[in-house]
């Protein structure tokens, strides 16, 4: 439910940017999304230390000393110091082992992001939208989009928070855009040729092209002021209003406010056609076949059942590879169940589990303060005596006891909807913590392999954040709903770029730093932005030219386009393709 450059010719990126925190008040925050300073440049002449990327140029016996003495190699956020681990904890000869372990941990972080967003973040957002009585259209382009794009947006915000990793954000947002609008959209056309929904497609592509053009302008001028950051968010608000108005006008024209979806609206599968849940619904947790005669369960029985992430009946009938993947997810799901409440409006009891929900009153706030700024606030001592986490534990325990005494196991209290907001906050903190570790480990891999953050963003981070959407969209297409899946490719990704860039930069601005500078000196940044813009123009022209009848030829063209783009991007990264002036 997360992204400076370390590449060849980019060695001086972080050497300049490591000093961003030491800038005098009023100076703009510099976010380098390319490669700007040559090795041995201004940073060295002022004695401010080398770019951390230079570590691999040192003798292997000097790696640890270099990492620990260079201020540019400090990891500001996160719980683990990955650079210190790979260059100090592991001896140089075991570098491949360290990289392998980091790669496995990277995959597990993607699992944590996916499970948290899918089974905890999204259900609570759905419950909040239900309690707020929002229409399906408004909820779809706001809360649902936020739920689906949470890993991308949180990763972008975390990456923008450190000038040295800003390239990850640009690479991931643009890279995911190219991947989803070419590979996923093309795969849908290959799996099941269909007729695209004309008006939603044109509307979404136009808004997406506006977002890309706005980013082009920002990169060209090399800065984002408060107006531009608010412009990103304002454009998304305008998009939401447009979606709602289009739906309302269409239904007025039909003369039926509850008319079924027309040819320009994505069709929704009826309940009778929905596939059997495959472990993706929050209601799977602790579900048992209920007896014919109701019987009162003890609080201990309710607690143990609610904390079980496995449905043993389902486990027995699933194939081995599903069981293997589920075994990897069980530890994550168990910890999430302990710390994140889930409110399910589709259940009669709204997923009220009295003993577990009372436990959440203690664990959720404790989780929030211990993950915010890597526990800095939670470990702070009030008056130098009493820690904040102790105060939260004390207050949470008292509230938990009061709620347990004043409620029953059978019926949720009237204020049960508050648990949806608590679950939303707790799951957001989980996603933010995982995204922070993700960005840090990608930066470490970039330094280790001397790769730019931009290429890591457009490959590993973009693929990791988009692979879940790819599988869900392709599955939806195979089940007979290609139009809905195709609409999700272009509609959902708009949220990521507008809110990811807008919110990411807005959070870095302050009264002393009202300007965020972007330095896209890397040719790869322009290749990436140009590829996304060109892919949108191609679809904008070719889809209407085919009278919105999309078949296998369209899918093959899109996938071929992505492969060509990926080759050009990698050749640019390794300077096989470069500007003549950069020689």
C-alpha positions in Angstrom: 0.0 0.0 0.0 6.1 3.1 -1.5 10.9 6.3 -4.0 18.9 11.3 -5.6 20.6 9.4 -7.8 23.4 6.9 -7.3 24.0 6.0 -10.9 27.0 6.4 -13.1 27.7 10.0 -13.7 25.5 10.8 -10.8 28.0 10.4 -8.1 27.6 13.8 -6.6 23.8 13.8 -6.0 23.6 13.1 -2.3 26.9 14.9 -1.5 25.1 18.2 -2.1 21.7 17.0 -0.8 22.9 15.7 2.5 23.3 19.3 3.5 19.7 20.1 2.8 18.9 19.9 6.5 21.6 22.4 7.3 20.4 25.1 4.9 19.7 28.5 6.3 16.1 29.5 6.8 14.5 30.7 3.7 16.5 28.6 1.3 14.5 26.2 -0.9 14.6 22.5 -0.3 16.5 20.8 -3.1 15.1 17.5 -4.3 17.4 16.0 -6.9 15.5 13.7 -9.2 18.4 13.1 -11.5 22.2 13.3 -11.3 23.7 16.7 -10.7 27.2 16.9 -9.2 30.2 15.2 -10.6 32.4 13.2 -8.2 35.0 15.3 -6.6 33.0 18.5 -7.3 31.9 21.3 -5.0 31.1 19.0 -2.1 34.7 17.9 -1.9 36.2 21.3 -2.4 34.3 22.5 0.7 35.4 19.5 2.7 31.8 18.4 3.3 32.4 14.7 2.5 31.9 12.5 -0.4 28.7 11.2 -2.0 27.8 8.0 -0.4 27.7 6.4 -3.8 31.6 6.6 -3.7 31.8 3.8 -1.2 32.3 1.1 -3.8 35.3 3.0 -5.2 37.1 2.7 -1.9 39.2 -0.3 -0.8 36.9 -3.0 0.7 38.7 -2.6 4.0 37.6 1.0 4.1 33.9 0.5 3.4 32.7 0.5 7.0 34.8 3.5 8.0 33.6 5.4 5.0 29.9 4.6 5.7 30.2 5.6 9.4 32.1 8.8 8.8 30.2 10.2 5.8 27.2 12.3 6.8 25.6 11.5 3.4 25.3 7.9 4.4 23.1 8.5 7.4 19.6 7.0 7.2 17.3 9.6 8.7 14.2 7.5 9.0 13.4 3.8 9.5 14.2 1.3 12.2 17.2 -0.4 10.5 20.4 1.0 9.2 20.7 -0.9 6.0 23.9 0.8 4.8 25.7 0.0 8.0 24.5 -3.6 7.8 25.7 -4.3 4.3 29.0 -2.6 4.6 29.9 -3.1 8.3 28.0 -6.1 9.7 28.8 -8.4 6.7 32.4 -8.8 5.7 33.1 -7.8 2.0 33.4 -11.4 0.8 29.8 -11.9 2.0 28.4 -9.0 0.1 26.3 -11.3 -2.2 24.7 -12.9 0.9 23.8 -9.5 2.3 22.3 -8.4 -1.0 20.3 -11.6 -1.2 18.9 -11.2 2.3 18.0 -7.6 1.6 16.2 -8.7 -1.6 14.2 -11.2 0.3 13.3 -8.6 3.0 12.4 -6.2 0.1 9.9 -8.8 -1.2 8.5 -9.3 2.3 8.0 -5.5 2.7 5.9 -5.6 -0.5 3.8 -8.4 1.1 3.4 -6.3 4.2 2.2 -3.3 2.1 -0.2 -5.4 0.1 -1.7 -7.3 3.0 -2.1 -4.1 5.1 -3.7 -2.1 2.3 -6.0 -4.9 1.1 -7.3 -6.4 4.3 -7.2 -3.6 6.8 -6.8 -0.2 5.1 -9.4 -0.6 2.3 -12.1 -2.3 4.5 -11.9 0.5 7.1 -12.0 3.2 4.3 -15.1 1.4 3.0 -16.7 1.5 6.5 -15.9 5.2 6.8 -17.4 6.0 3.5 -20.5 4.0 4.4 -20.8 5.9 7.7 -20.4 9.2 5.9 -23.1 8.1 3.5 -21.0 8.9 0.4 -22.3 7.8 -3.0 -20.5 5.0 -4.8 -19.0 7.4 -7.4 -17.6 9.8 -4.8 -16.3 6.9 -2.7 -14.8 5.2 -5.7 -12.7 8.1 -6.8 -11.7 9.2 -3.2 -11.6 6.5 -0.6 -11.4 3.5 -2.9 -8.7 5.2 -5.0 -6.8 6.1 -1.7 -7.0 2.5 -0.6 -5.8 1.1 -3.9 -3.0 3.7 -4.2 -1.9 3.8 -0.6 1.4 1.9 -1.1 2.3 4.2 -4.1 1.3 7.4 -2.4 3.0 6.6 1.0 6.1 5.5 -0.8 6.2 8.7 -2.8 5.6 10.9 0.3 8.4 9.0 2.2 10.8 9.3 -0.8 10.1 13.1 -1.2 10.8 13.6 2.5 14.6 13.0 1.8 16.2 14.9 -1.0 18.5 12.0 -1.7 15.6 9.6 -2.5 13.4 12.0 -4.4 14.3 10.2 -7.6 12.6 7.1 -6.3 9.3 9.0 -6.1 9.5 10.3 -9.6 10.7 6.9 -11.0 8.0 5.0 -9.1 5.1 7.3 -10.0 6.0 7.6 -13.6 7.2 4.0 -13.9 4.0 2.6 -12.4 2.0 4.9 -14.8 3.8 3.5 -17.9 3.6 -0.1 -16.6 -0.2 0.0 -15.8 -1.2 1.9 -18.9 0.8 -0.4 -21.3 1.4 -3.8 -19.8 -1.7 -4.1 -17.7 -4.0 -2.4 -20.2 -2.4 -4.4 -23.1 -2.8 -7.6 -21.1 -6.5 -7.0 -20.6 -7.0 -6.5 -24.4 -5.0 -9.8 -25.0 -6.9 -11.8 -22.4 -10.4 -10.6 -23.5 -11.0 -8.2 -26.4 -13.8 -5.8 -25.6 -15.4 -2.4 -26.3 -14.0 0.3 -24.1 -16.3 2.7 -22.2 -15.8 5.7 -24.4 -16.6 8.8 -22.2 -14.9 7.6 -19.0 -11.8 6.6 -21.1 -11.5 9.9 -22.8 -12.1 11.8 -19.5 -9.5 9.8 -17.6 -6.9 10.0 -20.3 -7.3 13.8 -20.7 -6.9 14.3 -16.9 -3.9 12.0 -16.9 -2.3 13.9 -19.7 -2.9 17.2 -17.9 -1.2 15.7 -14.8 1.8 14.6 -16.9 2.0 18.0 -18.6 2.0 19.7 -15.2 4.8 17.5 -14.1 6.7 18.3 -17.4 6.4 22.0 -16.6 7.6 21.4 -13.0 10.6 19.5 -14.1 11.4 22.0 -16.9 11.4 25.0 -14.5 13.0 22.9 -11.8 10.9 23.9 -8.9 7.6 23.4 -7.1 6.1 26.3 -5.3 3.1 26.2 -3.0 0.8 27.1 -5.9 2.0 24.1 -8.0 1.7 21.7 -5.1 -1.9 22.9 -4.4 -2.5 22.7 -8.2 -1.9 19.0 -8.2 -4.3 18.5 -5.4 -6.8 20.9 -6.9 -6.7 19.1 -10.2 -7.6 15.9 -8.4 -10.5 17.6 -6.7 -11.7 18.9 -10.1 -11.4 15.3 -11.4 -13.6 14.0 -8.6 -16.2 16.7 -9.2 -16.1 15.9 -13.0 -16.7 12.2 -12.4 -19.7 12.9 -10.1 -21.2 15.5 -12.5 -20.8 13.2 -15.5 -22.6 10.4 -13.7 -25.4 12.6 -12.5 -25.9 14.2 -16.0 -26.0 10.8 -17.6 -28.6 9.5 -15.2 -30.7 12.6 -15.6 -30.6 12.0 -19.4 -31.8 8.5 -18.9 -34.6 9.8 -16.6 -33.7 7.2 -13.9 -31.6 8.1 -10.9 -30.9 4.5 -10.2 -30.5 3.4 -13.8 -28.1 0.4 -14.4 -24.7 1.2 -15.7 -24.7 2.4 -19.3 -22.1 1.8 -22.0 -19.9 4.5 -20.6 -19.9 3.3 -17.0 -17.9 0.3 -15.8 -20.3 -2.5 -15.2 -20.3 -4.1 -11.8 -20.6 -7.9 -11.4 -23.8 -9.0 -9.7 -23.4 -10.7 -6.3 -24.4 -14.0 -7.8 -21.5 -13.9 -10.2 -18.8 -13.0 -7.7 -16.1 -15.6 -7.4 -15.5 -17.4 -4.2 -13.4 -15.3 -1.9 -9.7 -16.5 -2.0 -8.4 -15.0 1.2 -8.8 -11.4 0.1 -11.7 -10.4 2.3 -11.3 -9.2 5.8 -14.1 -11.5 6.8 -11.9 -14.5 6.1 -10.1 -14.0 9.4 -11.3 -16.3 12.1 -14.5 -17.3 10.2 -16.0 -20.6 11.3 -19.0 -22.4 10.0 -21.7 -21.3 12.5 -23.9 -23.9 14.2 -27.6 -24.1 13.4 -28.5 -23.1 17.0 -26.8 -19.9 18.3 -24.7 -20.4 21.4 -22.9 -17.8 23.5 -19.1 -18.0 23.1 -16.7 -17.0 25.9 -14.6 -14.0 25.5 -11.4 -16.1 25.3 -12.9 -18.2 22.5 -13.9 -15.1 20.6 -10.4 -13.7 21.0 -8.6 -16.8 19.9 -10.9 -17.2 16.9 -10.6 -13.6 15.8 -6.8 -13.8 16.1 -6.6 -16.8 13.8 -5.4 -15.8 10.3 -6.1 -19.2 8.9 -9.3 -20.8 7.7 -8.4 -24.5 8.2 -11.2 -25.7 5.9 -9.9 -23.4 3.1 -6.3 -24.4 3.9 -7.1 -28.1 3.2 -8.5 -27.6 -0.2 -6.0 -25.0 -1.5 -3.0 -26.0 -3.7 0.5 -26.1 -2.3 1.7 -22.8 -3.7 -1.2 -21.0 -2.1 -0.3 -22.6 1.2 3.3 -21.6 0.8 2.4 -18.0 0.1 -0.1 -18.0 3.0 2.5 -19.3 5.4 4.7 -16.2 4.5 1.7 -13.9 5.2 0.6 -15.5 8.5 3.1 -13.6 10.7 2.2 -10.3 9.1 -1.5 -11.0 9.4 -1.3 -12.0 13.0 0.5 -8.8 14.0 -1.9 -6.7 12.0 -4.9 -8.5 13.6 -3.4 -7.6 17.0 -3.0 -3.9 16.3 -5.5 -2.9 13.6 -9.3 -3.1 14.1 -11.5 -3.7 11.1 -15.1 -2.6 10.8 -17.1 -4.5 8.2 -20.5 -2.9 7.3 -21.5 -6.1 5.4 -21.7 -8.1 8.6 -24.6 -8.2 11.0 -22.3 -7.5 13.9 -20.1 -5.2 11.9 -17.1 -7.5 12.8 -17.4 -6.5 16.4 -15.1 -8.7 18.5 -15.4 -7.4 22.0 -12.2 -8.8 23.6 -10.1 -8.1 20.6 -11.5 -4.6 20.0 -10.8 -3.7 23.6 -7.3 -4.9 23.1 -7.1 -2.6 20.0 -7.8 0.4 22.3 -4.4 -0.3 23.8 -2.3 -1.7 20.8 -3.4 0.7 18.1 -2.4 4.0 19.8 0.8 2.3 21.0 1.6 1.2 17.4 1.0 4.7 16.1 3.4 6.5 18.5 6.0 3.8 18.1 6.0 3.9 14.3 5.7 7.7 13.9 9.2 9.0 13.1 10.6 5.5 14.0 9.5 5.8 17.6 11.1 9.1 18.3 7.9 10.6 19.8 7.0 7.4 21.6 10.3 7.2 23.4 10.2 10.9 24.4 10.1 11.3 28.2 7.7 13.9 29.7 9.6 16.1 32.1 12.5 13.7 31.6 10.8 11.1 33.8 7.7 9.4 32.3 7.9 8.1 28.7 5.1 8.9 26.2 4.6 5.2 25.5 3.9 4.6 29.2 1.3 7.3 29.3 -0.4 5.9 26.2 -0.3 2.4 27.7 -1.9 3.7 30.9 -4.7 5.7 29.2 -5.4 2.9 26.7 -5.6 0.3 29.4 -8.2 2.3 31.4 -10.3 2.9 28.3 -10.1 -0.8 27.3 -11.3 -1.9 30.7 -14.2 0.7 30.6 -15.3 -0.5 27.2 -15.1 -4.1 28.1 -17.3 -3.6 31.2 -19.9 -1.5 29.4 -20.4 -3.6 26.3 -21.4 -7.2 25.4 -20.0 -9.8 23.1 -23.3 -10.1 21.1 -24.0 -6.5 20.1 -21.6 -3.8 18.9 -21.8 -0.4 20.7 -23.3 2.6 19.0 -19.8 4.2 18.7 -18.4 1.1 17.0 -17.8 3.2 13.8 -15.0 5.0 15.8 -13.0 1.8 15.5 -13.0 2.2 11.7 -11.2 5.6 12.1 -8.8 4.0 14.6 -8.1 1.1 12.2 -7.6 3.5 9.3 -5.0 5.4 11.3 -3.2 2.3 12.5 -3.1 0.7 9.1 -1.8 4.0 7.6 1.0 4.0 10.1 1.8 0.4 9.2 1.9 1.3 5.5 4.0 4.4 6.2 6.5 2.4 8.3 6.8 -0.3 5.6 7.2 2.3 2.9 10.0 4.0 4.9 11.9 0.7 5.2 11.2 0.1 1.5 12.7 3.4 0.4 15.7 3.0 2.6 16.5 -0.5 1.4 16.1 0.6 -2.3 18.5 3.5 -1.6 21.0 0.9 -0.1 20.7 -1.3 -3.2 21.2 1.7 -5.4 24.5 2.6 -3.6 25.6 -1.1 -3.6 25.0 -1.6 -7.3 25.8 2.1 -8.3 22.3 2.5 -9.8 20.3 5.7 -9.8 17.2 6.0 -7.6 15.2 6.8 -10.7 15.8 3.5 -12.4 15.1 1.7 -9.1 11.9 3.6 -8.8 10.7 2.8 -12.4 11.6 -0.9 -12.0 11.6 -2.5 -8.6 9.4 0.0 -6.7 6.9 0.5 -9.6 6.6 -3.2 -10.3 6.2 -4.1 -6.6 3.5 -1.5 -6.1 1.7 -2.3 -9.4 1.9 -6.1 -9.4 -1.2 -6.5 -7.2 -3.2 -4.2 -9.4 -2.0 -6.1 -12.5 -3.2 -9.5 -11.1 -6.5 -8.1 -9.9 -7.3 -6.3 -13.2 -6.3 -9.3 -15.4 -8.3 -11.7 -13.2 -11.3 -9.3 -13.5 -10.9 -9.3 -17.3 -10.8 -13.1 -17.4 -14.0 -13.3 -15.4 -15.8 -11.2 -18.0 -15.3 -7.7 -16.8 -12.6 -6.2 -19.1 -14.2 -2.8 -19.3 -14.1 -2.3 -15.5 -10.5 -3.5 -15.4 -9.5 -1.2 -18.3 -11.2 1.8 -16.5 -9.2 1.0 -13.4 -5.9 1.2 -15.3 -6.4 4.9 -16.3 -8.7 6.1 -13.5 -6.9 4.7 -10.5 -3.4 5.9 -11.5 -4.5 9.5 -11.7 -4.8 9.5 -7.9 -1.2 8.3 -7.5 0.5 11.0 -9.6 -1.6 14.0 -8.5 -1.8 13.2 -4.8 1.7 11.5 -4.7 3.5 14.5 -6.1 1.3 17.2 -4.7 1.1 15.8 -1.1 4.7 14.7 -1.1 6.0 18.1 -2.0 3.4 20.0 0.1 4.5 18.1 3.3 8.1 19.2 2.7 7.3 22.9 2.5 7.2 25.1 5.5 7.2 28.8 6.3 11.0 28.9 6.0 11.1 26.7 2.9 8.1 27.6 0.7 9.9 26.3 -2.4 10.9 22.7 -3.4 13.6 22.6 -6.2 13.8 19.7 -8.5 17.0 19.1 -10.4 16.3 16.7 -13.3 19.8 16.7 -14.8 19.5 13.0 -15.6 18.4 12.2 -19.1 16.6 9.1 -17.7 14.0 11.4 -15.9 13.1 12.9 -19.3 13.0 9.5 -21.0 10.6 8.3 -18.3 8.3 11.4 -18.4 8.3 11.4 -22.2 7.5 7.6 -22.4 4.5 8.1 -20.1 3.2 11.1 -22.1 3.7 9.3 -25.4 1.9 6.2 -24.2 -1.1 8.3 -23.2 -1.1 10.1 -26.5 -0.9 6.7 -28.3 -4.0 5.4 -26.5 -5.8 8.7 -26.8 -5.5 8.5 -30.6 -5.6 4.8 -31.3 -8.5 3.8 -29.1 -11.1 6.2 -30.7 -9.5 5.3 -34.1 -10.6 1.7 -33.5 -14.1 2.9 -32.5 -13.2 1.7 -28.9 -13.0 -1.9 -30.1 -9.9 -3.1 -28.4 -8.4 -6.4 -29.5 -5.1 -8.3 -29.4 -3.3 -6.0 -31.9 -3.7 -3.1 -29.4 -2.5 -5.3 -26.6 0.6 -6.4 -28.5 1.4 -2.8 -29.4 1.2 -1.6 -25.8 3.4 -4.5 -24.4 5.9 -4.0 -27.2 6.0 -0.3 -26.4 6.8 -1.0 -22.7 9.6 -3.4 -23.6 11.2 -0.8 -25.9 10.8 1.8 -23.2 12.5 -0.5 -20.6 15.4 -1.1 -23.0 15.9 2.6 -23.7 15.6 3.4 -20.0 18.3 0.8 -19.0 20.6 1.9 -21.9 20.2 5.5 -20.7 21.0 4.5 -17.1 24.2 2.7 -18.1 25.1 5.7 -20.4 25.0 3.7 -23.6 22.5 6.4 -24.6 23.5 9.9 -23.5 23.6 13.5 -24.5 26.6 14.6 -26.4 27.1 17.6 -24.1 27.5 15.3 -21.1 30.7 13.7 -22.5 
